[in-house]
Amino acid sequence: MPGAIDPDAADIAYDLISAIIAEYSTLIALAEPADAERLRAERARYIVERQDLGRTDPDRVRAILAEYPAVLVSVRTGG
């Protein structure tokens, strides 16, 4: 349902996406060149999503808060 985005929820979503980007950046720094390219491509999706977060509807913010903690764990653990 469209409406105003809760600023606190948006801040948490932004921080969560930033943490995912940071994890990818660490992996890229340690990766072989071919793997680094793949990781850069994966990271790019989250960079765009973070840039677009202010224009996102509240349902997308809720989805990020629900889904991305698992994404963060997956990136951290190499899953």
Wavefront OBJ file of the C-alpha trace (Angstrom):
o trace
v 0.000 0.000 0.000
v 1.601 3.295 -1.066
v 2.132 5.969 1.540
v 4.784 7.659 3.559
v 7.918 5.723 4.317
v 8.685 5.426 8.028
v 11.998 7.304 8.368
v 13.303 4.887 11.006
v 12.509 1.876 8.856
v 14.123 3.535 5.854
v 17.262 4.290 7.899
v 17.489 0.682 9.035
v 16.976 -0.543 5.471
v 19.691 1.845 4.268
v 22.099 0.585 6.936
v 21.296 -3.020 6.088
v 21.952 -2.482 2.387
v 25.156 -0.622 3.270
v 26.320 -3.582 5.349
v 25.705 -5.916 2.404
v 27.675 -3.594 0.117
v 30.517 -3.460 2.647
v 30.658 -7.260 2.852
v 30.843 -7.501 -0.920
v 33.606 -4.872 -0.952
v 35.633 -6.938 1.503
v 35.150 -10.066 -0.578
v 36.153 -8.185 -3.732
v 39.363 -6.969 -2.105
v 40.314 -10.556 -1.271
v 39.102 -12.244 -4.453
v 40.862 -13.450 -7.560
v 40.176 -11.191 -10.581
v 37.476 -13.400 -12.150
v 35.643 -13.761 -8.851
v 36.035 -10.061 -8.140
v 34.184 -9.202 -11.370
v 31.284 -11.465 -10.434
v 31.156 -9.999 -6.939
v 31.203 -6.445 -8.329
v 28.224 -7.288 -10.509
v 26.342 -8.712 -7.520
v 27.247 -5.691 -5.374
v 26.032 -3.290 -8.085
v 22.432 -4.389 -7.538
v 22.569 -3.313 -3.911
v 24.271 -0.022 -4.745
v 21.414 0.839 -7.107
v 18.815 -0.268 -4.589
v 20.393 1.903 -1.887
v 20.436 4.897 -4.259
v 16.761 4.346 -5.057
v 15.673 3.743 -1.464
v 14.248 7.255 -1.005
v 11.923 6.682 -3.957
v 10.874 3.227 -2.774
v 7.400 2.491 -1.499
v 6.858 1.381 2.116
v 6.146 -2.194 1.026
v 9.615 -2.430 -0.537
v 11.214 -1.085 2.651
v 9.347 -3.745 4.647
v 10.500 -6.423 2.197
v 14.114 -5.271 2.548
v 13.828 -5.440 6.331
v 12.323 -8.916 6.120
v 14.609 -10.431 3.466
v 17.981 -8.731 3.638
v 19.167 -9.897 7.069
v 19.375 -13.373 5.521
v 21.148 -11.925 2.476
v 23.708 -10.290 4.759
v 24.344 -13.577 6.568
v 24.651 -15.378 3.247
v 27.200 -12.906 1.902
v 29.157 -13.017 5.170
v 29.295 -16.790 5.189
v 29.943 -17.183 1.485
v 26.596 -18.862 0.947
l 1 2 3 4 5 6 7 8 9 10 11 12 13 14 15 16 17 18 19 20 21 22 23 24 25 26 27 28 29 30 31 32 33 34 35 36 37 38 39 40 41 42 43 44 45 46 47 48 49 50 51 52 53 54 55 56 57 58 59 60 61 62 63 64 65 66 67 68 69 70 71 72 73 74 75 76 77 78 79
